[in-house]
């Protein structure tokens, strides 16, 4: 059950660099990989150059938070894809296909269901109503202080758990692939994250994500092409040969039982679908484009690139069955794969292109972490400076300069905190943190965001009560469930029986928001309902939207 859960959590974290060995500390340190380190240093120098250029362009708060709205739809789509196409996706899903076959395809594309929701229901309206964070939208016609406080807390919970998982994953990945010390890797990631965000802001973060996405797409495309060449570009032959050599035989071409019961399956699906639509660092990206049309294009391009990438990982996984699973050079004395199943794609890159290509893919795998943590840090900093400091503490009476200063201080604090937490959690299983991040995003951020845009009866009281209940119930049920109560804390039986609480916490959030809002007959509630029509008109037309331009 524990190994099954860890495998599934890889899929819960399209931007988390989580896999079993990286989370449990069961990694074998490799010899120093000079080619990988050299290529990684080249990438770091190039991205620091981008950061220096971006620092010259970032002159205002708008530039820092949203790149001044100057990013095109295509560029933003590639950057969003870069956020999702992570080391976990590349290594974890390829490993899932390598070990279970067909099931890898089912779960690799499962969370893509969240993107139509973003495309058709959220992206354009988010861009038309907000400026820097999704809290701008949630509080548009409601009271600023309670809604922004809730939204910022929800965002910070998601960012905090993601950052811890990122730092632990980064350290273990580099220890495994590069042969560097774990603490060195954690400090390196933390320092680079601070540099990218502190000096370059959203513009630097965007171009780091774009660069990383292009490199990863190139590497994965080349690997898939070489696998297809190995079987004379005959997909049927690829599957047939994989069945012949795999220990499970025909079973790898059939769906299996990766989720143990229907409730957990539904909860997992809801967490993936609605959690994706509630991630603050993803939602923040829609403010970087000029208008709603470009926001829609962003999602279109991102969905296409992400879908293409996961098809590649499916081919890579089956290629690893043929070219790695049958090669004794990649196995230890006991016959197990060196580094574990999650290194299947890395070994495949070695089999295809030798040590040079192995170094390239290792460097790209680490580069994915830098892109993701930069986005997370910026989302956390904006929640603190824009939502809490500027609008809650100062009640909007703040200068751009002071807001920007608070944001940059927050980035430094987040960087130091991320490094310390990464070191503190070195030998802990932190897989549950990503599951919790998705569940919180689905149970707190998403209900408030979607209802604020589409339901005229939403009130501040309803949103506040329901949002907090969703956040707290998600955390409590996760702690009391098998993932933490049994696997982490060591109790014999879980108090809450299901691995994924999203089904219950989402229902609690929506139900309480609706019931409390309907029962709220205060004068303030009536005013908030009356302001829905002008908000809806702006959300649909973009009239009055921040920085809206015509393309």
N, C-alpha and C positions, 0 to 999 in steps of 0.2 A: 504493500500500500504506500509506503513512504517513497519508494523509488518511482512508483506510478505518479504520485502527486508531484514530485520534483520534475518529472518529465512534462507533465501538463502545465506546470507553472512557467516553464520555458515559453509556452505558447501564450500564456497570460501576459507575457512581458515582451512585446515586440520591440521595446527599446530598453531592455534591462540587462543584457549580458548575463543571464542566469542560466546555469545548467548544473546538473547534480554535483559533479566534482568541484566546480567553482564555489558551490554554496556549502559543501560539507567539509571543505579543507582537504579532501582526499586527492591531492594532486602530487604528481611526481615532478620535481624540478628538473628541467632539461639543461643540457649544456648551453653556454652562451651562444645565441643565434646572431652572428655578426651581420649577415645580410638583412635580417628582419629589423635589427636595431638601426642599421644604416638607412634603410628605406623609411623607417618611422621618423628618424631625425630629419630626413628630407621633407617629409610631410609636415612636421612641426615647424620647420623654418619657413615653408611656403605659407602655412596658415598664420604664422606670426607676421609675415609680410602683409597678408590680407588684413590682419588686425590693425597694423600700423596705418594702412591705407584707410580703413574704415574709421579709425580715430580722427582722421583729418576731415572726414565727411560728417561726423556726428557732432553737431553744434547745439542741438536743442533736446528737450525732453522727448519730443516726437521722434527725432532721429535715433535716440538711444533706445526707446521702447519698441518702436515700430518701423525703424529704418526710413522714417519720413513718408511712409506709404509709397515708396519708389520701387518696390520689388514688383516685377511682372507676375502674372498668373502662372506662367510656365516655370519661372525661377522659384516661386514659392511652392509650387507643386513638387519640384525636385527636392527642395529643402524639407518639406513635410515627409516625403518618401525617405529622405535621409534620416529623419527622426525615427522612422519605423523599421527601416532595413538595418537591423543591428547585428552585433556579434551573436546574440542569442538566436536571432532568426537564422543566420547563416549556419552557425555551428549546431544549435539546438535542434532545429527542424530537420536538417540533414541527418543528424544522429537519430532522430525519431524515425525517419524513413529507413535509415540503415538497419535499425533494430526491429521495426514493426511493419515496414512496407507501406501499404495503402493508407493506413491510418494517418500517416504523416501528412498526406494531401488534405484529408478531411480537416485536420486541426490547423494546418498552416494557413488555410484560407478562411477559417471560421470567423475571425474577428473582422474580416473585410465587410461583413454585414453592417458594421457600424458606419462605414463610409457613405452609403446612400442616405442615411439619416443626416449626416453632416452636410451632404451635397444638397438635398432637397428641403431640409427643414431649418438648418442652422447657419451655414456659411454666409449667405447673402445678408440675412437679417442681422447677424452678428456684426458684420462690417458696417451696415447702415446705422446701427444703434450705439456702437461702442467706440472707444478710442484706443485703449491700451490693454485692458483686461476684460474677461467675461463678466466681472462684477459691475462694470459700467452698464452692461445690458440688464443684468438682474436687478439693479437698483434704479433703473431708468425712471419708473413711475412710482417706485416704493420709497420708503424712508432709507436714507443713505447709510446711517450709522449701523443699524442692526443687520442690514443685508450685506453691506460691504465687510463687516466684521465676520459674519458667517462665511461668506464666499472666500475671504482671505484665509480664514482658518482651514476651510476645506482644501484650498489650493496648497497651503503650507503642509498639511498632512500628507497629501499626495506627493509633493516635491520631496519632503523629508524621507519618506520610505523609499522612494525611487532613488534618491541620492545615496542612501546607505547601500542599497542593493548594487548600484552602479560601482561604488568604490570597492566593495568586496569582490564583485565580479571582475573589475579591472585588475586588482592586485593578483587574484588567482590566475587570470588569463595570462598575464605577462610573466608570472612565475613559471607557468607551464610552457608558454610558447617562446619567450625570449631568454629565459634563464636568469632574469633579473630578480632581485630581492623583492618580496611582497611590499614591504614598507616603502621602498624606493618607488615602486609603481604607483602606490596610493598617493604619495606626496607629489609625484610628477603629474598625475591626472588633476589633482586639486589645484596646483599652481597654474597649469595651463588653462584650466577652466576659469580661474580668476582673471588671468591675463586677457583671454578672449572677450569675456563679458565686461570687465572693468574698463577696458580701453576702446573696444570696438562696438560694444552694445549689440543690438539686433542685427545690424548690417554685417558685422564680422561673424556672428553666430550663423546667420543665413548662408554666407558663402563658405564657411567651414562645413556646414551640412551639405551644401551642394557639391563641394569638392569630394567629400567622403562618399556621397551617394553615387557619383559618376565612377569613382575608383572601384567601389564594391560591385556596381552593375557590370563594369568591364571585366573584373576578375571572375565573377560568377558566370557571366555569359561565355567567357573563354573556357571555363571548366566544363560547362554543360555542352559546349560545342565539341570539346575533346572526348567527352563521354559518348556523345552521339557518333562521332567518327569511329570510336572503338567498336561500335556495333553496326558500322556502315549506314548510319543514319536511319536505322530501322527500330522504331520505338517498340514494336512487338517483340523483336529479338532481344531488346534490353530487358524487358519484363520476363521473357522466357528464360534467358540465361540467369537472371537474378533468382527466379524460382528454383532453378536447377542447383544452384550453389548455396542458397540460404538454408540455415538449419531448420527454419519453420516451413520450408517448401511452399506449397500452394497457399498456405495461410497468410502469407504476406500480401496477397492480392485481394484479401477480404477484409471488411471492416471488423474491428475487434471490440474489446470492452475496456477502453482506456478510462472511461468514467463508470463508476461502479453502480450507480442508480439513477433513475430518471430525474429526481429532484436536483441532484448534483449537476447533471447534464444541463438542465434548464438554467440553473443558477450560473454555471460557467458561461453559457451562451449569453445570458443577460449582462453579466459582468463585462464580457468582451465587447458586446454591442454598444451598451449604453456607457460603459466606462471609457471607451475610445472617444465618444462624443462629449465627455466631461473632463478630459485631461487638460489642465490649464496651459501647459506648454504647447499643446497642439492648437487649442482655441486661440491662443495669443498670436499665432502665425497669420490669422486672417486680417489682422489690423496692419499688416505690412504692405498690403496691396492698395491700389488707388481707389477702387470702388467695388461694388458688389459683383459686378460682372467678372472682374479679375479674381475675386474670392471663389466664385463658382468654378472658374477655370482651374484654380489651384487644386481643388478637390478632384476634378476630372483627371488632371495629369497625375496627381499623387496616387489615385486609385489604380490607374493603368500601370504605373511603374511598380507599385507594390505587388499587384497581381502578377505581373511579369516576373518579378524577382522570386516569388514563391513557387512559380512553375519551375524556375531554374533550380531552386533548392530540392524540389522533388526529383528532378533528373540527376542532380548531384548525389542525392541519397542513394538512388539505385545504382549510380555509377560506382559509388563507394563499396556497395555490396560485391560488385564484380572485380574492381581493380584494387581494393584495399582488403576486403574480407578474405580474399583468396591468396593474399601475398604474405608469406611468413616474415618478410622484412619489417612489417608494421606490427608484429605481435611479440609479446614477451615470452618468457620460458613456459608459462602456463597456457599459452595459446590465446590469451586475451589481448585485445587491442591496446597498444601502448597509449597511455593517457586516458583510456576509457572510450566509450562509444562516441562521446561528444567531440572527439578529435578526428572523427572519420573524414570530415571535409578537409581538415588540415593535412591529413595523410594523403588524401586524394590529390591535393594541390602539389604535393611532393612527387607523387606518382606521375602526374601529368607534365609538370614543368621543372622538376628538380628543385634544388635548394634555392635558386634565385626566385622562382615563382612562389615557393613556400614562404620565403622572406616577405615577398610582396603581400600575400594574403594574410600573413601574420600581422604585418604593419597595418593593413586596412582594417583587420578585426579590432585592433586597439584604437584606431582612428575613429571607429564608430562610437566608442565610449565618449571620446572628447566632444563629439558633436552633440550627443544626447545630454551630457551633463551641463554643457553650456546653455542649452535651451531650458533645462530645469532650473539652473541658477538664475537665469533672467526672469523666468516666471515667478520664482520665489521672491526675488528682489522687487519686482513690480507689485506683488501682493502686499509687501510690507510698505514700500515707499508711496505707491499711488493710492492703494486702497486704505491701508491702516493709517499711515502718517498724514498724507495730504487730505484725505476725505473724512476720516474718522476723528483723528486727534486734532488736526488743524481746521476741520470742517470746510475745506476748500479754499481757505485763506492762506495760500502758500505760494511762494515764488517757484518758478521752474528750476532755478539754481539750487535752492534748498532741497527740493524734491529729488533732484538728480544726485545731490550729495548723499542723501539718505540711502538712495538706491545703491550707490557704489560702496558705501560702508557695509550695507547688507550683503553685497556680493562677497566682500572680503570675509565677513563673519561666516557666511555660508560655506565658503571655501575652507576655512580653518575647521569649522564644525564637521564638514564632510570628511576631511582627512582624519580627524580624531575619531570619528565614528567608524570610518573604514578600518582603522587600526584596532579599535575596541572590539569590533564584530568579526575580526579576522577568522576565528575558528567557530563562528556561530552559523547555524542554518538560517539564512535570512530570506529564503524563498517566499515565506508567508507575507513579507512586506510588500512585494509586488502585487500579490493577490489582494491584499488589503487596500493598496493604492487604487487599483481598478474598481474595487467594490465601493470605496468612499466616493470616487469620481462618479460612479453610477448612481449612488444613493443620496448624495448631497448636491454636487455641482449640476448634474444633468437635470434632475426634476425642477430645480429652481430656474435654471436657464430656459428650458423648453416651455414651462408654464408661464413664465414672465413674458414670453414672446407671443403665446397663442391663447392664453386663457384670461378673459377679461375680469373674472371674479377673484383672481389672485390678490391677496392682501399681504401687507408686511407681516402681520401677526401669523398668518397661515404659513408663509414662506419661512419665517424664522423658526416656528415650532417644528414644522415638518423637516426643514433642513437639518436642524440640530438632532432631531430624532433619527433621521437617516444616517447621519455621521456617527453618532454614538452607538446605535444598534449595530451598524456594520462592524465597528471596532470590537464591541463586546462579544458579538456572536463569533467573530473570527478568533478571539482569544479563547472562548469557551469551546470551540470546535476541535476536531481531530488534528488539524494542522498545527495549532499551538499548544492546546491543553495536553495532548498526548505526545506528539512528535517532538515538541520543543521543551515543554515543562515536565514531561515524563510521567504524567498521571496515567492510570490504567484505562479509564474510560472518559470519553468526552461528555461534557454537560450538554452542549449543542451537537446534535448527531451528524450534521452535514459539513462537508469540507468547504463548500462555498455558500456564504450567507446572502448573496446578492438578491436572490428571489425574494427573501423575506424583508431585507432592509429596504429594497426599492419599493415594495408594496407598502411598508410602514411609512416611508417618506411621502409617496404620492397620496396615500389615503389620509394621512394627518394634514398635509397641506390643503387638500380639497375640503375636508370636513371643517377644519378651523377657519378657513377662508369663507366658506359658506355661512358659518355661524357668526362671523364678524360683522356686526351692524353698526360699528362706530362711525362717526362723521369722517374720520381719516380714511376708513375703508371705502366709503362712498366716493370720496375724492379720487382715490387710487383707481377705482373701477372706471370713473369718468375719464381718466387720463389714458385709458387703453386705446381709444380710437385714434388720437393723434400719434401715439407710439406705433400703432399698427400701420398707419399710412406711411410714416417715415421708414419703417422696417421694409415695406414693400416697394417704395419708390426711391428711397435714398435721399429725399429732399431734406436738406439740413445736416446730412451726414458729415462727420468730421473728415476734412481733407478730401471730400469726394471730387473726383475729376472725371471728365468724359474721355473715353478711349475710342 
